[in-house]
Amino acid sequence: MENMNEKRLLLALSLQRIGFLRPDERLLIWDLVDDELSLSLLLRGDVEAAIGRGLGSRDWAPDSYLEAAERDARYLAKSGCRFIHYDDEAYPAALRETSRPPFGLFARGRALDPRSELVAMVGTRAATGRGLKAAFGLARDLARAGITVVSGLARGIDAAAHRGALAASTSGRTGATCAVLACGIDGVYPPANRGLAGEILDAGGLILSEYAPGEGIHKYRFPERNRIIAGLARACVVVEAPAKSGALITAEHALDEGRDLWVCGACLEGPRSAGIDTLAFEGASVLEGADELLADWGREVPAAQAAARPGVAFADEGGRLASALFDELEIGAEKACLSSSALE
């Protein structure tokens, strides 16, 4: 596998812009044509024969896909972002092995260290103070042990996990954090987390998206994003999630891909925890502290973490008030956008 030359990059970006093709269908077309010129000569019937289905009422307009690809290539050159295709050596190996890997990913920031192990940490956007503190502490301790924490840059548990990983960088960070977006690589959702996205990049982290610049938010893109979060990681930790939380979709993807699944013990039987209660009842491992996950992987547990149980002891009112304020700030800029009941 090699890095793509300019012609192959334009071809890959063109295929990425064909929204009605599934990732595996894009790969079939990728193997059929050599460059953007051969794509422009491809007929509708050729495409249907290659993917094994009809396109129905959808238009086949290769010139428009090439035009969009040229815009995307200019954006990448100007912004410093890049496009990582399935055949690229920088494409995450764990993701390539999943049942439905993305055709390619837009990336901003430092590439993932192939030697680093990744943990997905997810949960509800409308988190409790207990859940926020648990996510922050677990992510911080995992990052200090050299684990990369992956989440979705949403408010609530996702944001707390990213911030916890960033907190490890204050004293010789050995881990990092990776955010996967459900919108174009040029955006951040919710807007309130733009500052957090900047902190991730400043700390040497990574932001990924399956979606091209300018692509907006749609509800179906959150479950699609969640499959990438689960696929990147060796394990998935669901910190806090009600019964219909989108985080449970990530857990389902993790199980489907044979990943380890953990739930946060500090949040069990809480007011926002019906989802993780069910997962625990069905056999998910209960995680009381980062040391348990590290020991399960045969990793050395840092001495400072061995006795720590982040999120269990949460009795001080000051901590509750601080976490409540944190949650309020995360919620503020999102209220006008999408309904939390559909996406939490």
Secondary structure as UniProt FT lines:
FT   HELIX           6..16
FT   TURN            19..20
FT   HELIX           23..32
FT   HELIX           36..40
FT   HELIX           44..51
FT   TURN            56..57
FT   HELIX           62..79
FT   STRAND          82..85
FT   TURN            86..87
FT   TURN            89..90
FT   HELIX           93..96
FT   STRAND          104..109
FT   TURN            114..115
FT   STRAND          118..122
FT   HELIX           129..144
FT   TURN            145..146
FT   STRAND          148..151
FT   TURN            155..156
FT   HELIX           157..167
FT   HELIX           168..171
FT   STRAND          177..184
FT   TURN            185..186
FT   HELIX           191..193
FT   HELIX           194..202
FT   TURN            203..204
FT   STRAND          206..211
FT   TURN            213..214
FT   TURN            219..220
FT   HELIX           221..232
FT   STRAND          235..238
FT   TURN            243..244
FT   HELIX           247..256
FT   TURN            257..258
FT   STRAND          260..264
FT   HELIX           265..267
FT   TURN            268..269
FT   TURN            271..272
FT   HELIX           274..281
FT   TURN            282..283
FT   STRAND          285..287
FT   HELIX           290..296
FT   TURN            297..298
FT   HELIX           303..306
FT   TURN            310..312
FT   HELIX           317..332
FT   TURN            333..337
FT   HELIX           340..343
//
